Amino acid sequence: MNWSEVPPLVASLAAAAFVGAALALHPMRLMKEGFSRIDLDTVRAQILVAASGALMVLVVGDSVARAFGLVGIGSFIRFRTVMKSARETGVLFLLIGLGMACGLRQWPVAVVGTVFFYLLLFLIDLGGEREEKKKKEEPPMPLADEGLL
């Protein structure tokens, strides 16, 4: 990949993030759950995973060896690493792709991907402090086996 392909690269990543956000914040989901009850960490993770998927396709291309390497790395990290949140898992997946781009010397993908995801993380984390405060204030709901039924 060369630097002349940067605009389509940005368009692919932005389109994937938009699709992820559109589905994560689907109007029927908002009506059913109410915006205040939606887990924003899950929404952030869904947006990240959609955009990370686009990044992975750009990095892997038509290389079967890269695809198997990605699956191996992803499964090893996912099942051997304790993640605090879905967002962390999404970021980890994205970092694998950026690391692969650097290793393959796909500099335009690595640079544009880093800048794009830096801005995307900033945007999707804008409401993060509010969400964390809300979680601390709400008492945890008891589970069914704790005497609710």
N, C-alpha and C positions, 0 to 999 in steps of 0.2 A: 504494500500500500504506500502511496506517495502523498505528499502534502496537497496536491490538487484535488484529492478525494475527501478533503475535510468537510466541505459543506454537506455532501450526502451522508457522511458519517454522523455529523451533528443531527441532521434530520432524522436518521434512523434511531438514534438514541432518544431524541425528543419524542418521536412518535411512539416508541415503546413505553416511555414514561407516561405519556398522555393516556395511552390505552390502559396501562396499569392503574392510573388514577381514576379513569372513567369507570372501570369495572369495580375497583375497590370502593368507590363512592357512588355506586349505582343508586338511582333515586328510589327504587323499590326497597333496597337495603336500608336506606335512610328513613323511609316511611315506616318500615317494619320495626327497626331497632331504635330509631330516634338518633339524631346526630350526637347527643350527649352520651349515649350508651355504646357507641361504636368504639372499639379498641383501636386507638390511633396507632399503636405500635404495629398492629397487624396491617393496617392500611399502609403505613410506611414501608413495611416489609414487602407487601404486594407490589407497590410501585417500584421498589428497588429490584425485586426479582424480575419483573417484566423488562426493565431497562437493562439489567445485567444479562438477561437472555439474549438481547440484541447484541450486547458487547461480546458475548461468548461466540455467537455466530460470526461476527466480524473477525474475531481472533482465530477461530478454528477453521473457518472457510470450508473447503472440501477435503480437509485432511482427516482421514480416519484415525491416524495415530494420535493427533491432537485431541480428537473427540474422546478416545479411550483414556488418554491422560487426564483430561478434564473430569471424566466420570470417576476415575480412580482417586484423584486428589479430593474431589468434592465428597465422595463417600467416606474416605478416610477421615477427613476433617470433621464432617458432620457427625459421624458416629463415635469419634474419639474425643470430641471436644464438647464441654458443657457450655451451652449458650444461655445467657440470661434472658434473651428476648428474641423474637422473630426478626426484629430489625438487625440484630447482630449477625444472625445467620445470613440475611440478605447482603449485608456489608461484606461478610467473609467471602461469599460467592463472587461478589463484584471484585474484591481484591485479588482473588485467584485469576480472574480474567485480565485485570490490569497487569498482574505479575507475569502472566503468560505473554501478553503483548510486549512487555519489556524484554523478556527472555528471547522472544522471536524477533526482536529489533524492529517491531512494528511501531516506530516512534510516533507517527501521527495518531494511531489508535490509542497509544498509551497517554500521550499528552492531552488530546481532546477528551478522552475518557476520564482522565483525572480531573480536568477542569469542569467537565459536564457533571460528574457525580459529586464533586465538591459543592457546586451550586445546587444540585438536586437535593443533597442531604441538608443543606442550609434551608432550603424552601420547605421540605417536609418536616423539619424539626422545629419550625417556628412556634408551633403550638405545644411543644414538648414539655416546657416547664409547667404550663397550665394542667396538662394531663397528669404529670407526676404529682402535683399538689392535690389534685382530685383523688388520685389513688390512695394517697396517704390519709386523706380525710374520711374516706368510705371504709366502714368495717367490712371484713371479708364475709361473704355469704356462706352459711354452713352447707355442707354437702349432704346428700340424701342419707348416707350411712352415719351421719352425725346426729341423727334424731329428727330430721325434718319430716320423715314419713312414718 
